[in-house]
Structure formats: structure tokens, C-alpha cells
Amino acid sequence: MKFLGPLQMRIMQVMWYADDDYMKARQMWKKLNQNENEPELAYTTVNTVMTSLCKCNFLQRVMIKNSYTYTARLREDQYELQILRYCADAFHNGDIDDLRNEVNFIHLKNT
């Protein structure tokens, strides 16, 4: 199970909610740097993280007209299910329903 770091998660969220299924690293870099509340990222950083996400099978890249174009290989709901399964295996003997019940109980208790 691979957990995403903060920048990896930001990149995946942009991919999951993008209007187009395909995106180049430069487009991603521009989107990530639109938020004035976040520090500006270097293009090389974004490109490196996107390449890393390909190696972890979160993104897929294909060469189109001499540049890489990326698409999400894993949907957001699939990633969430992987996390849920990991937590169920680690803390509830693989019982996802037991984990859900505990999460719901904690949520209700804190509201």
C-alpha cells in the first residue's frame, strides 16, 4: 500500500477533478501555482513527482507529439478503498464493516 504525500495528493486531486482526462506536466505546474496561499513550486519538482506517481501506478504517461501526457491510472474512490482495506487489515483483522462502524461511532461521538 502506497500512501500519498501532500504534493502527490494535490497532483492526484487535480487529475481526478480536471475537465480533461489528460494533462502535461507544464499544465499541472501552472494549475498548482495558481493558489496564492501555497508556495510556488518549481516545474522540475512537479515533473519529478508526476514521474514518481507513474512508477507507483497512480498515473500513466504516454508520449504525444514529443512530450509526455499524463492520465490518472487509479480513480479517487479506488485509492480510498485501498486505504480503507489497509486500515481494516492493520487494525480490524480485515473486517471493513467493523472499521466503518468504529469510524461512524467516533464521528457521532465527536459531533
Secondary structure, 3 states (H helix, E strand, C coil): CCCCCHHHHHHHHHHHHCCCCCECHHHHHHHHCCCCCCCCCCHHHHHHHHHHHHHCCCEEEEEECCEEEEEECCCHHHHHHHHHHHHHHHHCCCCHHHHHHHHHHHHHHCC
